[in-house]
Amino acid sequence: MTKRADAGAGLDRLAGPSALITRESGDDTRAYRIHSILLAYLQGDARRRDFAAAAAHETAARWFARRADGQNALEQALAAGLPVLTAEMLDAFGLDLVLRGTPDLVLRALAEPAARAGNPGASVAASLRLLLEAPYFPDRGQADHLLAELEVVGLASGGSAEIWTVVIDALAAFFAATPDEIRDRLARLGAVRAAPGRRGDLGVDLLAATAETWCRAGLGEAERAEAGLRMVAVTARNAGNQWLFLLAGDLAAMSASRRGDWARAGLIDDQLARATDAAARPATGAVASVAGAAFNRAAARASVSLQIRRYERCEPIDQGVLERLVAADPLVWDSGLIVPAQTFLSLSAPAADPRRRSVLENLNGLMRENADAHPRVPSLCCIPWFELTGALDGRAEARRVTLLVENVLGTDSLEAVLLRSLAYPPAPGRHGAGGRLEAAATPAARCWSGTTLVSAWIVLAGIAEEGERSAEADARLARAPRLAEQLRDLDGFANRIVTRSAQAPGENCPAPAPAPAPAPAPVAPLTERERVLLRELPFHQSVADIDRKHNVSPNTVKTYLRNIYQKLEDTDRTRAVTIAQERGLL
């Protein structure tokens, strides 16, 4: 910069006695850093030299603030470079920007020196940092430190202090872990329900209501919590608090999954996926957003919900969207967004990908660190995770996956029972094989995901087939697509079931076989009576069962069955059922 050959020697002399310039030595080069005190002086002098520009930005910031345009007010405050002005605009508009799902400028402001402890507005900045991480708090150590400091130091008196006091109470409620802590936080939120700081600001009231439902869910009051979350979601969306709407919906889906109502959870997921216009670009950068478009947290969360639904439908996942989301939040401010994105990005790798080992390592790390806080993620990916582990590391390691799923989702959950059936397969032909899995796969069972229920019946069909109970296997397999239909438009999933139905449980999906040639027409059409008895074949019934049901003799049933087999040109019951299905007779 100086174009002087002795510039380095001059810097060395300055870095010696004064310490206003420090030298940092690296492997390839030496760098010099200006001391923070000198830097602040130089920056202040630069502002004095360009005071007119700073004053113009300040005037613009206050002009926008009077018109309640928080986005532009904070942007102008940052351009002015005045810490006190930035803190003032954060106090006035930071909360609203976060609740609306557009925290890009808030993140930039929090990176400024004015947001550090001991500076004006530091308490508000700490509250916003915690709010950006709520309700999961990926760095619980730092969150605990910030929360303890806020509760001890408090906030300055004034109109906004009442609002931020309620926000801190809500954050503390999200952070509560033990039942006693949860009850205490719930009582504190109830005590401020009529306080001006809560009733005077709809966003604060909805945030506090969300924290209350979080507490009720933690105390086992699932249905009451879901009712509260539905109320929050509707009001938040109507008020434009899109991030709060999506957070309430996500928590409601998790609560429904926790109590086994996978149908309700799937319905909520569909609503979240449709929450944002498909044309909206979710994110290009959160921390580094100066060089790209603003980080839309609400659109990003809706986009993740859409990718999850695509995964459930066996439709292609948009890897580009997920990669942008992960890159946009490298510090994982929002783990509820990034953990699912990273997980399904790993699962989207094709089965033949040579990097399957790295995919498995990514899944292992994500699940072991985050499964407790995000139980819906392992509920959706536990089967491919189990299969990949078994394929690369063997059954012993796959059983470790089963143990983790049991710890997170519960030993009585269908996901845990299903994985245990795969990890410890019953002996072929053993009486009662698959009995516990079949009992768990009933509609009243605890099932976190509807796709697990469908997969369970596929596994049950395989167990019946290994036990040479072909009719029972057919009936169980036929049940899987019917259940898939209940998952709303999961045609892709139903087709996947048909293509994989011949595989043994845990096998990798082979390349699709060529389409079979059209089956020949039957020798003669089935009579109406033969059609009635044909519909009994997919179910595991003896001739005696069928004759009692239709009030005919066993010999009559045998005659009809013989005619059916002859017209379908096969004497095996299982093959006859398959032919009848191919010809549209079943």
C-alpha positions in Angstrom: 0.0 0.0 0.0 2.8 2.5 0.8 5.0 1.4 -2.1 8.0 1.7 0.2 10.6 -1.1 0.5 11.2 -0.3 4.2 7.5 -0.5 5.2 8.0 -3.8 7.0 10.9 -2.4 9.0 8.8 0.6 10.0 6.0 -1.7 11.2 8.4 -3.8 13.2 9.6 -0.6 15.0 6.0 0.4 15.8 5.1 -3.0 17.0 8.0 -3.0 19.5 7.6 -0.6 22.4 4.1 0.9 21.8 2.0 -2.3 21.3 -0.5 -0.2 19.3 0.5 -2.4 16.4 1.0 -6.1 17.0 2.8 -8.6 14.8 1.2 -12.0 14.0 3.6 -14.6 12.4 2.2 -17.3 10.2 3.8 -20.2 8.2 4.1 -18.2 5.0 3.8 -14.6 5.9 3.7 -12.0 8.7 0.7 -9.8 9.4 0.2 -6.7 11.5 -2.9 -5.9 13.4 -3.9 -2.4 14.8 -4.7 -2.4 18.5 -8.5 -2.1 19.1 -8.0 1.3 21.0 -6.1 2.8 18.1 -8.6 1.2 15.6 -11.5 2.8 17.4 -9.8 6.2 17.4 -9.0 5.9 13.6 -12.6 4.9 12.9 -13.9 7.8 15.0 -11.7 10.2 13.1 -12.9 8.7 9.8 -16.5 9.3 10.9 -15.6 12.9 11.8 -14.1 13.4 8.4 -17.4 12.0 6.8 -19.8 13.4 9.4 -22.2 14.5 6.8 -22.7 11.0 5.5 -23.2 9.5 9.0 -25.6 12.3 9.9 -27.6 11.6 6.7 -27.9 7.9 7.5 -29.0 8.7 11.1 -31.6 11.1 9.8 -32.8 8.4 7.4 -32.9 5.8 10.2 -35.0 7.9 12.4 -37.3 8.8 9.4 -37.9 5.1 8.8 -38.3 4.4 12.5 -41.1 7.0 12.8 -42.9 5.1 10.0 -42.4 1.8 11.8 -40.3 0.5 8.9 -37.8 -1.6 11.0 -36.0 -3.2 8.1 -34.9 0.1 6.6 -34.4 1.8 9.9 -31.9 -0.8 11.1 -30.2 -0.9 7.7 -29.6 2.9 7.8 -28.4 2.7 11.4 -25.8 0.1 10.4 -24.7 2.3 7.5 -24.3 5.3 9.9 -21.9 3.3 12.0 -23.2 4.7 15.2 -23.3 2.0 18.0 -25.9 3.9 20.1 -28.2 4.3 17.1 -27.9 0.7 16.1 -28.7 -0.4 19.7 -31.7 1.8 19.7 -33.1 0.3 16.4 -32.4 -3.2 17.7 -34.4 -2.4 20.8 -37.3 -1.0 18.7 -37.4 -3.5 15.8 -35.1 -6.4 16.4 -37.7 -8.6 18.0 -40.3 -8.0 15.2 -37.7 -8.8 12.5 -36.8 -12.1 14.1 -40.4 -13.1 14.6 -41.2 -12.3 11.0 -38.4 -14.6 9.9 -36.1 -11.9 8.4 -33.2 -11.7 10.9 -30.5 -10.9 8.3 -29.9 -7.3 9.5 -30.3 -8.4 13.1 -27.4 -10.9 12.6 -25.3 -8.1 11.1 -26.0 -5.9 14.0 -25.2 -8.6 16.5 -21.8 -8.9 14.9 -21.0 -5.3 15.6 -18.8 -4.4 18.7 -21.8 -2.5 20.2 -23.6 -5.8 20.7 -20.9 -7.0 23.2 -21.4 -7.1 26.9 -20.9 -3.9 28.7 -22.0 -1.7 25.7 -25.3 0.1 25.3 -28.0 -2.3 24.2 -25.9 -5.4 25.1 -28.9 -6.9 27.1 -31.2 -6.5 24.1 -28.5 -8.0 21.9 -28.1 -11.0 24.2 -31.9 -11.6 24.3 -31.9 -11.6 20.5 -29.0 -14.0 20.3 -31.0 -16.4 22.5 -34.2 -15.9 20.6 -32.4 -16.9 17.3 -31.3 -20.2 18.9 -34.7 -20.9 20.6 -36.2 -23.3 21.4 -33.4 -25.9 20.8 -30.3 -23.9 21.9 -27.6 -25.9 20.1 -24.9 -24.3 22.3 -26.6 -24.7 25.6 -23.4 -23.7 27.5 -23.3 -20.2 26.0 -27.1 -20.0 26.2 -27.1 -20.8 29.9 -24.4 -18.1 30.5 -26.3 -15.5 28.6 -29.6 -16.3 30.2 -28.1 -16.2 33.7 -26.5 -12.9 33.0 -29.8 -11.4 31.7 -31.8 -12.6 34.7 -29.2 -11.1 37.1 -28.5 -7.8 35.3 -31.9 -7.3 33.9 -32.8 -4.4 31.5 -32.9 -0.7 31.9 -36.2 0.8 32.9 -38.5 2.2 30.2 -41.3 1.2 27.9 -39.4 -1.5 26.1 -38.0 -3.0 29.3 -41.4 -4.5 30.1 -41.4 -6.2 26.7 -37.9 -7.6 27.0 -38.6 -8.9 30.5 -41.4 -11.0 29.0 -39.1 -12.2 26.2 -36.5 -13.3 28.8 -39.2 -15.2 30.7 -40.2 -16.9 27.5 -36.6 -17.8 26.7 -36.1 -19.2 30.2 -39.2 -21.3 29.7 -37.8 -22.8 26.5 -34.6 -23.6 28.4 -36.2 -25.3 31.3 -35.4 -29.0 31.6 -36.6 -30.6 34.8 -40.3 -30.8 35.7 -39.8 -28.4 38.7 -38.1 -25.9 36.4 -40.8 -26.2 33.8 -43.6 -25.6 36.4 -41.7 -22.6 37.8 -41.3 -21.0 34.3 -44.9 -21.8 33.4 -46.1 -20.0 36.6 -43.9 -17.0 35.8 -45.4 -16.7 32.3 -48.9 -17.0 33.7 -48.1 -14.2 36.2 -47.3 -11.7 33.4 -50.2 -12.8 31.1 -52.0 -9.5 31.8 -48.8 -7.3 32.0 -48.5 -4.4 29.6 -45.3 -5.8 28.2 -47.2 -8.9 27.0 -50.7 -7.6 26.3 -49.4 -4.5 24.5 -47.4 -6.4 21.8 -49.1 -9.2 19.9 -45.7 -10.8 18.8 -44.5 -10.9 22.4 -47.8 -12.4 23.6 -47.6 -15.1 20.9 -44.0 -15.8 21.8 -44.9 -16.2 25.4 -47.9 -18.4 24.5 -45.5 -20.6 22.4 -43.2 -21.0 25.4 -46.2 -21.9 27.6 -47.2 -24.7 25.2 -43.6 -25.9 25.2 -43.8 -26.2 29.0 -47.1 -28.0 28.9 -45.7 -30.5 26.3 -42.8 -31.0 28.6 -45.2 -31.9 31.4 -47.0 -34.4 29.3 -50.1 -32.3 28.5 -49.8 -33.0 24.8 -53.4 -32.3 23.6 -53.6 -29.0 25.6 -50.2 -28.0 24.1 -51.3 -28.7 20.6 -54.5 -26.7 21.0 -52.4 -23.7 22.2 -50.0 -24.1 19.3 -52.8 -24.2 16.7 -54.1 -20.9 18.2 -50.6 -19.4 18.0 -50.0 -20.6 14.4 -53.3 -19.1 13.1 -52.8 -15.7 14.9 -49.1 -15.5 14.0 -49.7 -16.1 10.3 -52.5 -13.5 10.2 -50.2 -11.0 11.9 -47.3 -11.6 9.5 -45.1 -13.3 12.1 -44.2 -16.1 9.7 -41.3 -17.6 11.6 -43.4 -17.8 14.7 -46.1 -19.5 12.7 -43.7 -22.0 11.3 -42.1 -22.7 14.7 -45.6 -23.2 16.3 -46.5 -25.6 13.5 -43.2 -27.5 13.8 -43.7 -28.0 17.5 -47.3 -29.1 17.0 -46.2 -31.7 14.5 -43.6 -33.0 16.9 -46.1 -33.2 19.7 -48.6 -35.1 17.5 -45.8 -37.5 16.4 -44.7 -38.0 20.0 -48.2 -39.2 21.0 -48.4 -41.4 17.9 -50.8 -39.3 15.8 -48.8 -39.5 12.6 -51.8 -38.5 10.4 -52.1 -35.2 12.3 -48.4 -34.6 12.1 -48.4 -35.2 8.3 -51.3 -32.8 7.8 -49.3 -30.1 9.7 -46.2 -30.8 7.6 -48.3 -30.3 4.5 -49.5 -27.0 5.8 -46.0 -25.9 6.6 -44.7 -26.9 3.2 -47.4 -24.7 1.5 -46.8 -21.8 3.9 -44.4 -20.0 1.6 -44.7 -19.2 -2.1 -42.9 -21.8 -4.1 -41.2 -19.0 -6.0 -39.5 -17.6 -2.8 -35.8 -18.4 -2.6 -35.3 -19.5 0.9 -31.7 -18.5 1.7 -28.4 -17.5 0.2 -26.6 -16.4 3.3 -27.3 -15.6 6.9 -24.0 -14.4 8.3 -22.5 -13.6 4.9 -25.6 -12.0 3.6 -24.0 -8.7 2.6 -22.8 -10.3 -0.6 -26.0 -12.1 -1.3 -29.8 -12.0 -0.8 -31.3 -11.6 2.6 -31.7 -14.7 4.7 -35.5 -15.5 4.9 -35.7 -17.8 7.9 -39.4 -18.4 7.5 -39.1 -19.4 3.8 -36.1 -21.6 4.7 -38.1 -23.5 7.3 -41.1 -24.0 4.9 -38.6 -25.2 2.3 -37.2 -27.9 4.7 -40.8 -29.0 5.4 -41.4 -29.4 1.7 -38.2 -31.4 1.2 -39.3 -33.8 4.1 -42.6 -34.4 2.4 -40.8 -35.1 -0.9 -38.6 -37.6 1.0 -41.7 -39.3 2.4 -43.2 -39.6 -1.0 -40.0 -41.1 -2.5 -39.7 -38.0 -4.7 -36.3 -36.4 -5.6 -35.0 -34.1 -2.9 -33.8 -30.7 -4.1 -30.1 -31.0 -3.0 -29.4 -27.5 -4.2 -31.9 -26.0 -1.8 -30.7 -28.0 1.1 -27.0 -27.1 0.4 -27.9 -23.4 0.3 -29.7 -23.7 3.6 -26.8 -25.4 5.3 -24.3 -22.9 3.8 -26.5 -20.0 4.9 -26.2 -20.9 8.6 -22.7 -22.1 9.3 -22.9 -21.3 13.0 -26.2 -23.2 13.3 -28.3 -20.4 14.8 -31.4 -22.4 14.0 -30.7 -26.0 14.7 -34.4 -26.9 14.1 -33.8 -25.8 10.5 -30.2 -27.0 9.9 -30.3 -30.4 11.5 -33.1 -31.7 9.3 -31.5 -30.1 6.2 -28.2 -31.7 6.9 -29.8 -35.1 7.6 -31.9 -35.2 4.4 -29.0 -33.9 2.4 -27.1 -36.9 3.5 -30.0 -39.3 2.8 -30.4 -37.9 -0.7 -27.1 -39.4 -1.8 -27.7 -42.3 -4.2 -27.2 -45.8 -3.1 -24.3 -46.3 -5.5 -22.5 -43.2 -4.3 -18.9 -44.1 -3.6 -18.9 -41.7 -0.6 -21.4 -43.8 1.3 -18.9 -44.1 4.2 -18.8 -40.3 4.6 -22.6 -40.2 4.4 -22.9 -42.7 7.2 -20.4 -40.8 9.3 -22.4 -37.6 8.8 -25.6 -39.4 9.8 -24.0 -40.9 12.9 -22.7 -37.5 14.1 -26.0 -35.8 13.4 -28.1 -38.4 15.2 -25.9 -38.9 18.2 -25.6 -35.1 18.8 -29.1 -33.9 17.9 -31.6 -36.8 18.1 -32.8 -36.0 21.6 -33.6 -32.4 20.7 -35.1 -33.3 17.3 -36.8 -36.7 17.7 -38.8 -36.4 14.4 -35.6 -36.5 12.4 -34.5 -40.0 13.5 -38.2 -41.2 13.2 -38.1 -40.3 9.5 -34.6 -41.6 8.7 -34.1 -44.5 11.1 -34.7 -47.3 8.5 -32.3 -46.1 5.9 -29.8 -45.2 8.6 -30.1 -48.8 10.0 -29.8 -50.3 6.5 -26.7 -48.3 5.6 -25.1 -49.1 9.0 -25.7 -52.8 8.5 -24.4 -52.7 4.9 -21.2 -50.9 5.8 -20.5 -51.9 9.5 -22.4 -55.1 10.1 -25.4 -56.1 12.2 -23.7 -55.4 15.5 -23.3 -51.7 14.7 -26.8 -51.6 13.3 -28.1 -52.8 16.7 -26.5 -49.7 18.2 -28.7 -47.7 15.9 -31.7 -49.6 17.4 -30.6 -48.7 20.9 -30.3 -45.0 20.1 -33.8 -45.0 18.5 -35.2 -46.8 21.5 -33.7 -44.2 23.8 -35.0 -41.2 21.8 -38.4 -42.4 20.6 -39.3 -44.9 23.3 -39.0 -48.7 23.4 -42.8 -49.0 22.8 -42.6 -46.9 19.6 -43.2 -48.7 16.3 -39.9 -47.4 15.0 -38.0 -49.1 17.8 -40.0 -52.3 17.6 -39.5 -52.4 13.8 -35.7 -51.9 14.0 -35.5 -54.5 16.8 -37.3 -57.0 14.4 -34.7 -56.3 11.8 -31.8 -56.4 14.2 -32.9 -59.7 15.8 -34.9 -61.4 13.0 -37.0 -64.4 14.1 -36.1 -67.9 13.1 -37.9 -68.9 9.9 -41.1 -70.8 10.6 -41.1 -70.1 14.3 -44.6 -69.9 15.7 -45.7 -66.4 16.5 -42.8 -64.8 14.6 -43.4 -61.1 14.1 -46.2 -61.1 16.7 -44.9 -58.1 18.7 -44.3 -56.1 15.5 -47.8 -56.9 14.2 -49.3 -55.8 17.6 -47.3 -52.6 17.4 -48.3 -51.9 13.8 -52.0 -51.4 14.7 -53.7 -48.0 14.3 -53.6 -47.5 18.1 -49.8 -48.0 18.3 -47.3 -45.2 19.1 -46.0 -44.4 15.6 -44.0 -41.2 15.0 -44.2 -41.4 11.2 -46.8 -43.0 8.9 -44.0 -44.2 6.6 -42.8 -46.4 9.4 -46.2 -48.0 9.7 -46.2 -48.8 6.0 -42.7 -50.2 6.2 -43.7 -52.4 9.2 -46.3 -54.2 7.1 -43.8 -54.8 4.3 -41.4 -56.4 6.9 -44.3 -58.4 8.3 -45.1 -59.7 4.8 -41.5 -60.8 4.5 -41.7 -62.7 7.8 -44.9 -64.4 6.7 -43.3 -65.4 3.3 -40.2 -66.8 5.1 -42.6 -68.9 7.2 -44.3 -70.2 4.0 -47.5 -68.4 4.8 -48.0 -67.1 1.3 -51.6 -65.9 1.6 -50.8 -64.1 4.8 -47.8 -62.5 3.2 -50.0 -61.3 0.3 -52.6 -59.8 2.6 -50.0 -58.0 4.6 -48.3 -56.6 1.5 -51.6 -55.5 0.1 -52.2 -53.5 3.3 -49.1 -51.4 2.8 -50.3 -49.5 -0.3 -53.7 -48.9 1.3 -51.9 -47.4 4.3 -49.8 -45.3 2.0 -52.9 -43.8 0.5 -53.9 -42.6 4.0 -50.6 -40.5 4.0 -52.2 -38.2 1.4 -51.1 -38.5 -2.2 -48.1 -40.7 -1.5 -48.3 -42.3 -4.9 -44.5 -42.4 -5.2 -44.2 -44.2 -1.9 -46.9 -46.7 -3.0 -45.0 -47.4 -6.2 -41.8 -47.8 -4.3 -43.5 -50.5 -2.1 -44.6 -52.4 -5.2 -41.1 -52.4 -6.7 -39.4 -53.4 -3.5 -42.0 -55.9 -2.4 -39.9 -58.9 -3.5 -36.9 -57.9 -1.5 -35.9 -59.4 1.9 -35.9 -56.8 4.7 -32.7 -54.8 4.9 -31.6 -55.4 1.3 -30.4 -52.6 -0.9 -32.8 -51.6 -3.6 -31.7 -53.3 -6.9 -31.8 -51.7 -10.3 -35.4 -51.7 -11.6 -36.3 -54.8 -13.6 -37.7 -54.3 -17.1 -41.4 -54.1 -17.3 -43.0 -57.6 -17.6 -44.8 -58.6 -20.8 -48.6 -58.2 -20.7 -50.2 -61.2 -19.2 -52.3 -63.3 -21.6 -56.0 -63.1 -21.4 -57.8 -65.7 -19.3 -59.1 -68.9 -21.0 -62.6 -68.1 -19.9 -64.1 -65.2 -17.9 -64.7 -65.8 -14.2 -68.3 -66.2 -13.1 -69.7 -63.8 -10.5 -69.5 -66.5 -7.8 -65.9 -67.2 -8.7 -65.1 -63.5 -8.5 -66.5 -63.4 -5.0 -64.3 -66.3 -3.9 -61.3 -64.9 -5.7 -61.5 -61.9 -3.3 -60.9 -64.3 -0.4 -57.6 -65.6 -1.7 -55.3 -62.7 -0.6 -56.2 -63.4 3.1 -54.9 -66.3 5.1 -57.9 -68.5 5.3 -58.5 -72.2 5.1 -61.2 -73.9 2.9 -63.2 -74.4 6.1 -63.0 -70.6 6.9 -64.2 -69.7 3.4 -67.1 -72.3 3.4 -68.4 -71.0 6.8 -68.2 -67.4 5.6 -70.2 -68.1 2.4 -72.4 -70.9 3.8 -71.4 -73.5 1.2 -69.8 -76.9 1.5 -66.1 -77.5 1.5 -66.3 -79.5 -1.8 -68.1 -76.6 -3.4 -65.3 -74.2 -2.3 -62.7 -76.6 -3.7 -64.5 -76.8 -7.0 -64.7 -73.0 -7.4 -61.0 -72.7 -6.4 -60.0 -75.3 -9.0 -62.0 -73.5 -11.7 -60.3 -70.2 -10.7 -56.8 -71.7 -10.8 -57.6 -73.2 -14.2 -58.8 -70.0 -15.7 -55.9 -68.1 -14.3 -53.5 -70.8 -15.6 -51.8 -71.4 -12.3 -52.3 -73.8 -9.4 -50.4 -71.8 -6.7 -52.5 -69.5 -4.6 -49.9 -66.8 -4.3 -49.2 -66.8 -8.0 -52.9 -66.8 -8.8 -53.4 -63.7 -6.7 -50.6 -62.0 -8.5 -52.1 -62.8 -11.9 -55.5 -61.7 -10.8 -54.0 -58.3 -9.7 -52.2 -57.9 -13.0 -55.4 -58.5 -14.9 -57.4 -56.1 -12.7 -59.6 -58.8 -11.2 -58.5 -57.8 -7.6 
